[in-house]
C-alpha cells in the first residue's frame, strides 16, 4: 500500500474511533442525567445492551 493510501486509512480509522467515543460519551451522559447508573455499568460490559440503549435514546 502506498503512503497516501496508508495516511487516508489511518485518518479514517481515527475519525471512526473519535465518533465512537463521542457516541459513548453521549450515552453515558444521558444515563447519568437519568440516574441509570446500573444500566451504565451494564453497558460497559454488554455491547448488545449498549445498542439497545443508544436506540432508546436516539443516539446514532
PDBQT receptor file of N, H, CA, C and O in Angstrom, charges set to zero:
ATOM      1  N   UNK A   1       0.854  -1.169   0.000  1.00  0.00    +0.000 N 
ATOM      2  CA  UNK A   1       0.000   0.000   0.000  1.00  0.00    +0.000 C 
ATOM      3  C   UNK A   1       0.904   1.238   0.000  1.00  0.00    +0.000 C 
ATOM      4  O   UNK A   1       1.929   1.262   0.682  1.00  0.00    +0.000 OA
ATOM      5  N   UNK A   2       0.530   2.241  -0.750  1.00  0.00    +0.000 N 
ATOM      6  H   UNK A   2      -0.302   2.222  -1.304  1.00  0.00    +0.000 HD
ATOM      7  CA  UNK A   2       1.348   3.445  -0.832  1.00  0.00    +0.000 C 
ATOM      8  C   UNK A   2       1.119   4.322   0.391  1.00  0.00    +0.000 C 
ATOM      9  O   UNK A   2       0.140   4.151   1.118  1.00  0.00    +0.000 OA
ATOM     10  N   UNK A   3       2.027   5.259   0.608  1.00  0.00    +0.000 N 
ATOM     11  H   UNK A   3       2.822   5.398   0.017  1.00  0.00    +0.000 HD
ATOM     12  CA  UNK A   3       1.946   6.130   1.777  1.00  0.00    +0.000 C 
ATOM     13  C   UNK A   3       0.652   6.932   1.812  1.00  0.00    +0.000 C 
ATOM     14  O   UNK A   3       0.072   7.123   2.881  1.00  0.00    +0.000 OA
ATOM     15  N   UNK A   4       0.192   7.404   0.651  1.00  0.00    +0.000 N 
ATOM     16  H   UNK A   4       0.663   7.249  -0.218  1.00  0.00    +0.000 HD
ATOM     17  CA  UNK A   4      -1.052   8.170   0.596  1.00  0.00    +0.000 C 
ATOM     18  C   UNK A   4      -2.224   7.318   1.068  1.00  0.00    +0.000 C 
ATOM     19  O   UNK A   4      -3.039   7.773   1.871  1.00  0.00    +0.000 OA
ATOM     20  N   UNK A   5      -2.314   6.092   0.579  1.00  0.00    +0.000 N 
ATOM     21  H   UNK A   5      -1.652   5.722  -0.073  1.00  0.00    +0.000 HD
ATOM     22  CA  UNK A   5      -3.392   5.187   0.984  1.00  0.00    +0.000 C 
ATOM     23  C   UNK A   5      -3.336   4.888   2.473  1.00  0.00    +0.000 C 
ATOM     24  O   UNK A   5      -4.367   4.849   3.146  1.00  0.00    +0.000 OA
ATOM     25  N   UNK A   6      -2.132   4.678   2.983  1.00  0.00    +0.000 N 
ATOM     26  H   UNK A   6      -1.295   4.709   2.437  1.00  0.00    +0.000 HD
ATOM     27  CA  UNK A   6      -1.977   4.408   4.414  1.00  0.00    +0.000 C 
ATOM     28  C   UNK A   6      -2.425   5.604   5.240  1.00  0.00    +0.000 C 
ATOM     29  O   UNK A   6      -3.074   5.440   6.273  1.00  0.00    +0.000 OA
ATOM     30  N   UNK A   7      -2.083   6.798   4.793  1.00  0.00    +0.000 N 
ATOM     31  H   UNK A   7      -1.556   6.931   3.954  1.00  0.00    +0.000 HD
ATOM     32  CA  UNK A   7      -2.483   8.010   5.501  1.00  0.00    +0.000 C 
ATOM     33  C   UNK A   7      -3.985   8.204   5.511  1.00  0.00    +0.000 C 
ATOM     34  O   UNK A   7      -4.564   8.587   6.527  1.00  0.00    +0.000 OA
ATOM     35  N   UNK A   8      -4.613   7.940   4.377  1.00  0.00    +0.000 N 
ATOM     36  H   UNK A   8      -4.142   7.629   3.551  1.00  0.00    +0.000 HD
ATOM     37  CA  UNK A   8      -6.073   8.059   4.282  1.00  0.00    +0.000 C 
ATOM     38  C   UNK A   8      -6.744   7.033   5.191  1.00  0.00    +0.000 C 
ATOM     39  O   UNK A   8      -7.708   7.348   5.889  1.00  0.00    +0.000 OA
ATOM     40  N   UNK A   9      -6.233   5.816   5.179  1.00  0.00    +0.000 N 
ATOM     41  H   UNK A   9      -5.449   5.561   4.612  1.00  0.00    +0.000 HD
ATOM     42  CA  UNK A   9      -6.784   4.758   6.029  1.00  0.00    +0.000 C 
ATOM     43  C   UNK A   9      -6.648   5.119   7.506  1.00  0.00    +0.000 C 
ATOM     44  O   UNK A   9      -7.602   4.980   8.271  1.00  0.00    +0.000 OA
ATOM     45  N   UNK A  10      -5.478   5.575   7.901  1.00  0.00    +0.000 N 
ATOM     46  H   UNK A  10      -4.703   5.688   7.279  1.00  0.00    +0.000 HD
ATOM     47  CA  UNK A  10      -5.249   5.945   9.298  1.00  0.00    +0.000 C 
ATOM     48  C   UNK A  10      -6.168   7.083   9.725  1.00  0.00    +0.000 C 
ATOM     49  O   UNK A  10      -6.707   7.071  10.832  1.00  0.00    +0.000 OA
ATOM     50  N   UNK A  11      -6.345   8.063   8.849  1.00  0.00    +0.000 N 
ATOM     51  H   UNK A  11      -5.907   8.073   7.950  1.00  0.00    +0.000 HD
ATOM     52  CA  UNK A  11      -7.219   9.193   9.159  1.00  0.00    +0.000 C 
ATOM     53  C   UNK A  11      -8.665   8.716   9.325  1.00  0.00    +0.000 C 
ATOM     54  O   UNK A  11      -9.369   9.176  10.224  1.00  0.00    +0.000 OA
ATOM     55  N   UNK A  12      -9.105   7.805   8.470  1.00  0.00    +0.000 N 
ATOM     56  H   UNK A  12      -8.533   7.432   7.740  1.00  0.00    +0.000 HD
ATOM     57  CA  UNK A  12     -10.454   7.261   8.564  1.00  0.00    +0.000 C 
ATOM     58  C   UNK A  12     -10.665   6.479   9.851  1.00  0.00    +0.000 C 
ATOM     59  O   UNK A  12     -11.706   6.596  10.497  1.00  0.00    +0.000 OA
ATOM     60  N   UNK A  13      -9.680   5.690  10.212  1.00  0.00    +0.000 N 
ATOM     61  H   UNK A  13      -8.834   5.595   9.687  1.00  0.00    +0.000 HD
ATOM     62  CA  UNK A  13      -9.764   4.925  11.459  1.00  0.00    +0.000 C 
ATOM     63  C   UNK A  13      -9.839   5.875  12.648  1.00  0.00    +0.000 C 
ATOM     64  O   UNK A  13     -10.651   5.674  13.551  1.00  0.00    +0.000 OA
ATOM     65  N   UNK A  14      -9.013   6.891  12.656  1.00  0.00    +0.000 N 
ATOM     66  H   UNK A  14      -8.354   7.055  11.923  1.00  0.00    +0.000 HD
ATOM     67  CA  UNK A  14      -9.012   7.870  13.746  1.00  0.00    +0.000 C 
ATOM     68  C   UNK A  14     -10.361   8.576  13.859  1.00  0.00    +0.000 C 
ATOM     69  O   UNK A  14     -10.870   8.767  14.963  1.00  0.00    +0.000 OA
ATOM     70  N   UNK A  15     -10.940   8.963  12.725  1.00  0.00    +0.000 N 
ATOM     71  H   UNK A  15     -10.526   8.807  11.828  1.00  0.00    +0.000 HD
ATOM     72  CA  UNK A  15     -12.253   9.619  12.745  1.00  0.00    +0.000 C 
ATOM     73  C   UNK A  15     -13.329   8.682  13.282  1.00  0.00    +0.000 C 
ATOM     74  O   UNK A  15     -14.199   9.097  14.048  1.00  0.00    +0.000 OA
ATOM     75  N   UNK A  16     -13.265   7.418  12.877  1.00  0.00    +0.000 N 
ATOM     76  H   UNK A  16     -12.558   7.081  12.255  1.00  0.00    +0.000 HD
ATOM     77  CA  UNK A  16     -14.230   6.435  13.356  1.00  0.00    +0.000 C 
ATOM     78  C   UNK A  16     -14.129   6.222  14.862  1.00  0.00    +0.000 C 
ATOM     79  O   UNK A  16     -15.144   6.149  15.554  1.00  0.00    +0.000 OA
ATOM     80  N   UNK A  17     -12.915   6.123  15.359  1.00  0.00    +0.000 N 
ATOM     81  H   UNK A  17     -12.091   6.181  14.797  1.00  0.00    +0.000 HD
ATOM     82  CA  UNK A  17     -12.715   5.969  16.795  1.00  0.00    +0.000 C 
ATOM     83  C   UNK A  17     -13.227   7.186  17.556  1.00  0.00    +0.000 C 
ATOM     84  O   UNK A  17     -13.879   7.049  18.592  1.00  0.00    +0.000 OA
ATOM     85  N   UNK A  18     -12.935   8.365  17.045  1.00  0.00    +0.000 N 
ATOM     86  H   UNK A  18     -12.406   8.477  16.204  1.00  0.00    +0.000 HD
ATOM     87  CA  UNK A  18     -13.380   9.598  17.683  1.00  0.00    +0.000 C 
ATOM     88  C   UNK A  18     -14.901   9.658  17.737  1.00  0.00    +0.000 C 
ATOM     89  O   UNK A  18     -15.480  10.025  18.760  1.00  0.00    +0.000 OA
ATOM     90  N   UNK A  19     -15.544   9.294  16.628  1.00  0.00    +0.000 N 
ATOM     91  H   UNK A  19     -15.074   8.996  15.798  1.00  0.00    +0.000 HD
ATOM     92  CA  UNK A  19     -17.011   9.315  16.572  1.00  0.00    +0.000 C 
ATOM     93  C   UNK A  19     -17.605   8.312  17.564  1.00  0.00    +0.000 C 
ATOM     94  O   UNK A  19     -18.596   8.603  18.233  1.00  0.00    +0.000 OA
ATOM     95  N   UNK A  20     -16.994   7.135  17.652  1.00  0.00    +0.000 N 
ATOM     96  H   UNK A  20     -16.189   6.898  17.109  1.00  0.00    +0.000 HD
ATOM     97  CA  UNK A  20     -17.456   6.132  18.603  1.00  0.00    +0.000 C 
ATOM     98  C   UNK A  20     -17.362   6.617  20.040  1.00  0.00    +0.000 C 
ATOM     99  O   UNK A  20     -18.270   6.392  20.839  1.00  0.00    +0.000 OA
ATOM    100  N   UNK A  21     -16.272   7.277  20.363  1.00  0.00    +0.000 N 
ATOM    101  H   UNK A  21     -15.533   7.460  19.714  1.00  0.00    +0.000 HD
ATOM    102  CA  UNK A  21     -16.109   7.825  21.705  1.00  0.00    +0.000 C 
ATOM    103  C   UNK A  21     -17.149   8.899  21.997  1.00  0.00    +0.000 C 
ATOM    104  O   UNK A  21     -17.689   8.965  23.101  1.00  0.00    +0.000 OA
ATOM    105  N   UNK A  22     -17.424   9.733  21.010  1.00  0.00    +0.000 N 
ATOM    106  H   UNK A  22     -16.985   9.678  20.113  1.00  0.00    +0.000 HD
ATOM    107  CA  UNK A  22     -18.440  10.771  21.185  1.00  0.00    +0.000 C 
ATOM    108  C   UNK A  22     -19.808  10.152  21.446  1.00  0.00    +0.000 C 
ATOM    109  O   UNK A  22     -20.548  10.624  22.309  1.00  0.00    +0.000 OA
ATOM    110  N   UNK A  23     -20.145   9.108  20.713  1.00  0.00    +0.000 N 
ATOM    111  H   UNK A  23     -19.544   8.725  20.012  1.00  0.00    +0.000 HD
ATOM    112  CA  UNK A  23     -21.430   8.436  20.908  1.00  0.00    +0.000 C 
ATOM    113  C   UNK A  23     -21.536   7.813  22.293  1.00  0.00    +0.000 C 
ATOM    114  O   UNK A  23     -22.570   7.929  22.951  1.00  0.00    +0.000 OA
ATOM    115  N   UNK A  24     -20.478   7.159  22.735  1.00  0.00    +0.000 N 
ATOM    116  H   UNK A  24     -19.638   7.065  22.200  1.00  0.00    +0.000 HD
ATOM    117  CA  UNK A  24     -20.494   6.533  24.052  1.00  0.00    +0.000 C 
ATOM    118  C   UNK A  24     -20.570   7.580  25.146  1.00  0.00    +0.000 C 
ATOM    119  O   UNK A  24     -21.293   7.397  26.125  1.00  0.00    +0.000 OA
ATOM    120  N   UNK A  25     -19.838   8.673  24.998  1.00  0.00    +0.000 N 
ATOM    121  H   UNK A  25     -19.251   8.822  24.202  1.00  0.00    +0.000 HD
ATOM    122  CA  UNK A  25     -19.908   9.743  25.995  1.00  0.00    +0.000 C 
ATOM    123  C   UNK A  25     -21.307  10.335  26.064  1.00  0.00    +0.000 C 
ATOM    124  O   UNK A  25     -21.798  10.649  27.148  1.00  0.00    +0.000 OA
ATOM    125  N   UNK A  26     -21.948  10.486  24.920  1.00  0.00    +0.000 N 
ATOM    126  H   UNK A  26     -21.549  10.231  24.039  1.00  0.00    +0.000 HD
ATOM    127  CA  UNK A  26     -23.321  10.989  24.900  1.00  0.00    +0.000 C 
ATOM    128  C   UNK A  26     -24.244  10.027  25.633  1.00  0.00    +0.000 C 
ATOM    129  O   UNK A  26     -25.065  10.447  26.449  1.00  0.00    +0.000 OA
ATOM    130  N   UNK A  27     -24.111   8.748  25.345  1.00  0.00    +0.000 N 
ATOM    131  H   UNK A  27     -23.444   8.407  24.682  1.00  0.00    +0.000 HD
ATOM    132  CA  UNK A  27     -24.942   7.742  26.014  1.00  0.00    +0.000 C 
ATOM    133  C   UNK A  27     -24.726   7.781  27.520  1.00  0.00    +0.000 C 
ATOM    134  O   UNK A  27     -25.693   7.833  28.281  1.00  0.00    +0.000 OA
ATOM    135  N   UNK A  28     -23.483   7.758  27.957  1.00  0.00    +0.000 N 
ATOM    136  H   UNK A  28     -22.698   7.716  27.339  1.00  0.00    +0.000 HD
ATOM    137  CA  UNK A  28     -23.202   7.726  29.391  1.00  0.00    +0.000 C 
ATOM    138  C   UNK A  28     -23.673   9.001  30.081  1.00  0.00    +0.000 C 
ATOM    139  O   UNK A  28     -24.144   8.946  31.217  1.00  0.00    +0.000 OA
ATOM    140  N   UNK A  29     -23.557  10.136  29.422  1.00  0.00    +0.000 N 
ATOM    141  H   UNK A  29     -23.174  10.181  28.499  1.00  0.00    +0.000 HD
ATOM    142  CA  UNK A  29     -24.057  11.391  29.993  1.00  0.00    +0.000 C 
ATOM    143  C   UNK A  29     -25.560  11.339  30.192  1.00  0.00    +0.000 C 
ATOM    144  O   UNK A  29     -26.077  11.764  31.224  1.00  0.00    +0.000 OA
ATOM    145  N   UNK A  30     -26.253  10.815  29.197  1.00  0.00    +0.000 N 
ATOM    146  H   UNK A  30     -25.833  10.469  28.358  1.00  0.00    +0.000 HD
ATOM    147  CA  UNK A  30     -27.714  10.715  29.294  1.00  0.00    +0.000 C 
ATOM    148  C   UNK A  30     -28.130   9.747  30.397  1.00  0.00    +0.000 C 
ATOM    149  O   UNK A  30     -29.084  10.008  31.129  1.00  0.00    +0.000 OA
ATOM    150  N   UNK A  31     -27.415   8.632  30.514  1.00  0.00    +0.000 N 
ATOM    151  H   UNK A  31     -26.640   8.420  29.919  1.00  0.00    +0.000 HD
ATOM    152  CA  UNK A  31     -27.734   7.671  31.564  1.00  0.00    +0.000 C 
ATOM    153  C   UNK A  31     -27.505   8.276  32.952  1.00  0.00    +0.000 C 
ATOM    154  O   UNK A  31     -28.297   8.049  33.867  1.00  0.00    +0.000 OA
ATOM    155  N   UNK A  32     -26.437   9.034  33.107  1.00  0.00    +0.000 N 
ATOM    156  H   UNK A  32     -25.794   9.218  32.364  1.00  0.00    +0.000 HD
ATOM    157  CA  UNK A  32     -26.165   9.701  34.383  1.00  0.00    +0.000 C 
ATOM    158  C   UNK A  32     -27.265  10.713  34.693  1.00  0.00    +0.000 C 
ATOM    159  O   UNK A  32     -27.762  10.766  35.818  1.00  0.00    +0.000 OA
ATOM    160  N   UNK A  33     -27.645  11.514  33.700  1.00  0.00    +0.000 N 
ATOM    161  H   UNK A  33     -27.241  11.471  32.786  1.00  0.00    +0.000 HD
ATOM    162  CA  UNK A  33     -28.715  12.503  33.888  1.00  0.00    +0.000 C 
ATOM    163  C   UNK A  33     -30.008  11.842  34.348  1.00  0.00    +0.000 C 
ATOM    164  O   UNK A  33     -30.752  12.407  35.149  1.00  0.00    +0.000 OA
ATOM    165  N   UNK A  34     -30.271  10.645  33.838  1.00  0.00    +0.000 N 
ATOM    166  H   UNK A  34     -29.667  10.186  33.187  1.00  0.00    +0.000 HD
ATOM    167  CA  UNK A  34     -31.498   9.922  34.168  1.00  0.00    +0.000 C 
ATOM    168  C   UNK A  34     -31.330   8.991  35.372  1.00  0.00    +0.000 C 
ATOM    169  O   UNK A  34     -32.212   8.192  35.685  1.00  0.00    +0.000 OA
ATOM    170  N   UNK A  35     -30.175   9.113  36.042  1.00  0.00    +0.000 N 
ATOM    171  H   UNK A  35     -29.458   9.763  35.788  1.00  0.00    +0.000 HD
ATOM    172  CA  UNK A  35     -29.875   8.308  37.233  1.00  0.00    +0.000 C 
ATOM    173  C   UNK A  35     -29.988   6.803  36.954  1.00  0.00    +0.000 C 
ATOM    174  O   UNK A  35     -30.536   6.042  37.751  1.00  0.00    +0.000 OA
ATOM    175  N   UNK A  36     -29.455   6.406  35.805  1.00  0.00    +0.000 N 
ATOM    176  H   UNK A  36     -29.010   7.025  35.157  1.00  0.00    +0.000 HD
ATOM    177  CA  UNK A  36     -29.481   4.991  35.405  1.00  0.00    +0.000 C 
ATOM    178  C   UNK A  36     -28.070   4.417  35.485  1.00  0.00    +0.000 C 
ATOM    179  O   UNK A  36     -27.529   3.907  34.503  1.00  0.00    +0.000 OA
ATOM    180  N   UNK A  37     -27.494   4.512  36.670  1.00  0.00    +0.000 N 
ATOM    181  H   UNK A  37     -27.933   4.925  37.468  1.00  0.00    +0.000 HD
ATOM    182  CA  UNK A  37     -26.102   4.106  36.883  1.00  0.00    +0.000 C 
ATOM    183  C   UNK A  37     -25.911   2.606  36.664  1.00  0.00    +0.000 C 
ATOM    184  O   UNK A  37     -24.907   2.186  36.089  1.00  0.00    +0.000 OA
ATOM    185  N   UNK A  38     -26.854   1.813  37.112  1.00  0.00    +0.000 N 
ATOM    186  H   UNK A  38     -27.669   2.155  37.579  1.00  0.00    +0.000 HD
ATOM    187  CA  UNK A  38     -26.728   0.360  36.922  1.00  0.00    +0.000 C 
ATOM    188  C   UNK A  38     -26.757   0.005  35.437  1.00  0.00    +0.000 C 
ATOM    189  O   UNK A  38     -26.032  -0.887  34.998  1.00  0.00    +0.000 OA
ATOM    190  N   UNK A  39     -27.592   0.699  34.664  1.00  0.00    +0.000 N 
ATOM    191  H   UNK A  39     -28.181   1.424  35.021  1.00  0.00    +0.000 HD
ATOM    192  CA  UNK A  39     -27.621   0.466  33.221  1.00  0.00    +0.000 C 
ATOM    193  C   UNK A  39     -26.294   0.886  32.593  1.00  0.00    +0.000 C 
ATOM    194  O   UNK A  39     -25.808   0.224  31.676  1.00  0.00    +0.000 OA
ATOM    195  N   UNK A  40     -25.704   1.981  33.078  1.00  0.00    +0.000 N 
ATOM    196  H   UNK A  40     -26.098   2.519  33.823  1.00  0.00    +0.000 HD
ATOM    197  CA  UNK A  40     -24.415   2.417  32.548  1.00  0.00    +0.000 C 
ATOM    198  C   UNK A  40     -23.344   1.369  32.838  1.00  0.00    +0.000 C 
ATOM    199  O   UNK A  40     -22.532   1.050  31.970  1.00  0.00    +0.000 OA
ATOM    200  N   UNK A  41     -23.344   0.839  34.049  1.00  0.00    +0.000 N 
ATOM    201  H   UNK A  41     -24.004   1.099  34.755  1.00  0.00    +0.000 HD
ATOM    202  CA  UNK A  41     -22.373  -0.208  34.399  1.00  0.00    +0.000 C 
ATOM    203  C   UNK A  41     -22.541  -1.420  33.479  1.00  0.00    +0.000 C 
ATOM    204  O   UNK A  41     -21.561  -1.973  32.980  1.00  0.00    +0.000 OA
ATOM    205  N   UNK A  42     -23.793  -1.822  33.262  1.00  0.00    +0.000 N 
ATOM    206  H   UNK A  42     -24.589  -1.372  33.667  1.00  0.00    +0.000 HD
ATOM    207  CA  UNK A  42     -24.043  -2.981  32.397  1.00  0.00    +0.000 C 
ATOM    208  C   UNK A  42     -23.598  -2.692  30.964  1.00  0.00    +0.000 C 
ATOM    209  O   UNK A  42     -23.037  -3.562  30.297  1.00  0.00    +0.000 OA
ATOM    210  N   UNK A  43     -23.848  -1.477  30.497  1.00  0.00    +0.000 N 
ATOM    211  H   UNK A  43     -24.304  -0.771  31.038  1.00  0.00    +0.000 HD
ATOM    212  CA  UNK A  43     -23.500  -1.111  29.124  1.00  0.00    +0.000 C 
ATOM    213  C   UNK A  43     -21.996  -1.176  28.873  1.00  0.00    +0.000 C 
ATOM    214  O   UNK A  43     -21.570  -1.373  27.735  1.00  0.00    +0.000 OA
ATOM    215  N   UNK A  44     -21.192  -1.014  29.913  1.00  0.00    +0.000 N 
ATOM    216  H   UNK A  44     -21.537  -0.853  30.837  1.00  0.00    +0.000 HD
ATOM    217  CA  UNK A  44     -19.740  -1.084  29.721  1.00  0.00    +0.000 C 
ATOM    218  C   UNK A  44     -19.270  -2.505  29.431  1.00  0.00    +0.000 C 
ATOM    219  O   UNK A  44     -18.149  -2.715  28.968  1.00  0.00    +0.000 OA
ATOM    220  N   UNK A  45     -20.143  -3.488  29.709  1.00  0.00    +0.000 N 
ATOM    221  H   UNK A  45     -21.053  -3.318  30.085  1.00  0.00    +0.000 HD
ATOM    222  CA  UNK A  45     -19.750  -4.894  29.518  1.00  0.00    +0.000 C 
ATOM    223  C   UNK A  45     -20.582  -5.630  28.474  1.00  0.00    +0.000 C 
ATOM    224  O   UNK A  45     -20.218  -6.728  28.054  1.00  0.00    +0.000 OA
ATOM    225  N   UNK A  46     -21.688  -5.039  28.055  1.00  0.00    +0.000 N 
ATOM    226  H   UNK A  46     -21.984  -4.147  28.396  1.00  0.00    +0.000 HD
ATOM    227  CA  UNK A  46     -22.642  -5.733  27.189  1.00  0.00    +0.000 C 
ATOM    228  C   UNK A  46     -22.931  -4.862  25.961  1.00  0.00    +0.000 C 
ATOM    229  O   UNK A  46     -23.721  -3.921  26.034  1.00  0.00    +0.000 OA
ATOM    230  N   UNK A  47     -22.289  -5.181  24.840  1.00  0.00    +0.000 N 
ATOM    231  H   UNK A  47     -21.648  -5.945  24.780  1.00  0.00    +0.000 HD
ATOM    232  CA  UNK A  47     -22.427  -4.341  23.649  1.00  0.00    +0.000 C 
ATOM    233  C   UNK A  47     -23.833  -4.359  23.062  1.00  0.00    +0.000 C 
ATOM    234  O   UNK A  47     -24.278  -3.358  22.500  1.00  0.00    +0.000 OA
ATOM    235  N   UNK A  48     -24.537  -5.478  23.184  1.00  0.00    +0.000 N 
ATOM    236  H   UNK A  48     -24.175  -6.290  23.641  1.00  0.00    +0.000 HD
ATOM    237  CA  UNK A  48     -25.915  -5.520  22.688  1.00  0.00    +0.000 C 
ATOM    238  C   UNK A  48     -26.791  -4.587  23.512  1.00  0.00    +0.000 C 
ATOM    239  O   UNK A  48     -27.652  -3.898  22.964  1.00  0.00    +0.000 OA
ATOM    240  N   UNK A  49     -26.578  -4.560  24.816  1.00  0.00    +0.000 N 
ATOM    241  H   UNK A  49     -25.879  -5.119  25.261  1.00  0.00    +0.000 HD
ATOM    242  CA  UNK A  49     -27.312  -3.644  25.681  1.00  0.00    +0.000 C 
ATOM    243  C   UNK A  49     -26.983  -2.190  25.331  1.00  0.00    +0.000 C 
ATOM    244  O   UNK A  49     -27.860  -1.327  25.359  1.00  0.00    +0.000 OA
ATOM    245  N   UNK A  50     -25.718  -1.922  25.001  1.00  0.00    +0.000 N 
ATOM    246  H   UNK A  50     -25.004  -2.623  24.978  1.00  0.00    +0.000 HD
ATOM    247  CA  UNK A  50     -25.330  -0.577  24.543  1.00  0.00    +0.000 C 
ATOM    248  C   UNK A  50     -26.156  -0.181  23.329  1.00  0.00    +0.000 C 
ATOM    249  O   UNK A  50     -26.684   0.929  23.265  1.00  0.00    +0.000 OA
ATOM    250  N   UNK A  51     -26.265  -1.082  22.376  1.00  0.00    +0.000 N 
ATOM    251  H   UNK A  51     -25.836  -1.984  22.428  1.00  0.00    +0.000 HD
ATOM    252  CA  UNK A  51     -27.038  -0.797  21.155  1.00  0.00    +0.000 C 
ATOM    253  C   UNK A  51     -28.502  -0.496  21.486  1.00  0.00    +0.000 C 
ATOM    254  O   UNK A  51     -29.101   0.423  20.927  1.00  0.00    +0.000 OA
ATOM    255  N   UNK A  52     -29.066  -1.287  22.407  1.00  0.00    +0.000 N 
ATOM    256  H   UNK A  52     -28.579  -2.033  22.861  1.00  0.00    +0.000 HD
ATOM    257  CA  UNK A  52     -30.458  -1.060  22.808  1.00  0.00    +0.000 C 
ATOM    258  C   UNK A  52     -30.637   0.323  23.438  1.00  0.00    +0.000 C 
ATOM    259  O   UNK A  52     -31.597   1.032  23.139  1.00  0.00    +0.000 OA
ATOM    260  N   UNK A  53     -29.706   0.694  24.311  1.00  0.00    +0.000 N 
ATOM    261  H   UNK A  53     -28.925   0.118  24.554  1.00  0.00    +0.000 HD
ATOM    262  CA  UNK A  53     -29.790   1.991  24.971  1.00  0.00    +0.000 C 
ATOM    263  C   UNK A  53     -29.621   3.137  23.965  1.00  0.00    +0.000 C 
ATOM    264  O   UNK A  53     -30.321   4.147  24.039  1.00  0.00    +0.000 OA
ATOM    265  N   UNK A  54     -28.701   2.969  23.045  1.00  0.00    +0.000 N 
ATOM    266  H   UNK A  54     -28.132   2.149  22.985  1.00  0.00    +0.000 HD
ATOM    267  CA  UNK A  54     -28.480   4.005  22.045  1.00  0.00    +0.000 C 
ATOM    268  C   UNK A  54     -29.730   4.185  21.169  1.00  0.00    +0.000 C 
ATOM    269  O   UNK A  54     -30.086   5.304  20.800  1.00  0.00    +0.000 OA
ATOM    270  N   UNK A  55     -30.379   3.081  20.850  1.00  0.00    +0.000 N 
ATOM    271  H   UNK A  55     -30.090   2.172  21.149  1.00  0.00    +0.000 HD
ATOM    272  CA  UNK A  55     -31.615   3.166  20.078  1.00  0.00    +0.000 C 
ATOM    273  C   UNK A  55     -32.696   3.840  20.916  1.00  0.00    +0.000 C 
ATOM    274  O   UNK A  55     -33.427   4.693  20.415  1.00  0.00    +0.000 OA
ATOM    275  N   UNK A  56     -32.799   3.468  22.174  1.00  0.00    +0.000 N 
ATOM    276  H   UNK A  56     -32.204   2.775  22.582  1.00  0.00    +0.000 HD
ATOM    277  CA  UNK A  56     -33.781   4.057  23.086  1.00  0.00    +0.000 C 
ATOM    278  C   UNK A  56     -33.615   5.582  23.180  1.00  0.00    +0.000 C 
ATOM    279  O   UNK A  56     -34.602   6.317  23.207  1.00  0.00    +0.000 OA
ATOM    280  N   UNK A  57     -32.371   6.045  23.228  1.00  0.00    +0.000 N 
ATOM    281  H   UNK A  57     -31.569   5.447  23.206  1.00  0.00    +0.000 HD
ATOM    282  CA  UNK A  57     -32.085   7.473  23.365  1.00  0.00    +0.000 C 
ATOM    283  C   UNK A  57     -31.963   8.175  22.006  1.00  0.00    +0.000 C 
ATOM    284  O   UNK A  57     -31.785   9.392  21.955  1.00  0.00    +0.000 OA
ATOM    285  N   UNK A  58     -32.054   7.434  20.931  1.00  0.00    +0.000 N 
ATOM    286  H   UNK A  58     -32.198   6.445  20.972  1.00  0.00    +0.000 HD
ATOM    287  CA  UNK A  58     -31.959   8.041  19.602  1.00  0.00    +0.000 C 
ATOM    288  C   UNK A  58     -30.553   8.542  19.278  1.00  0.00    +0.000 C 
ATOM    289  O   UNK A  58     -30.386   9.538  18.573  1.00  0.00    +0.000 OA
ATOM    290  N   UNK A  59     -29.562   7.854  19.791  1.00  0.00    +0.000 N 
ATOM    291  H   UNK A  59     -29.698   7.045  20.364  1.00  0.00    +0.000 HD
ATOM    292  CA  UNK A  59     -28.163   8.231  19.562  1.00  0.00    +0.000 C 
ATOM    293  C   UNK A  59     -27.655   7.433  18.374  1.00  0.00    +0.000 C 
ATOM    294  O   UNK A  59     -27.642   6.202  18.396  1.00  0.00    +0.000 OA
ATOM    295  N   UNK A  60     -27.230   8.159  17.323  1.00  0.00    +0.000 N 
ATOM    296  H   UNK A  60     -27.241   9.159  17.306  1.00  0.00    +0.000 HD
ATOM    297  CA  UNK A  60     -26.755   7.480  16.105  1.00  0.00    +0.000 C 
ATOM    298  C   UNK A  60     -25.438   8.041  15.662  1.00  0.00    +0.000 C 
ATOM    299  O   UNK A  60     -24.884   7.596  14.657  1.00  0.00    +0.000 OA
TER     300      UNK A  60
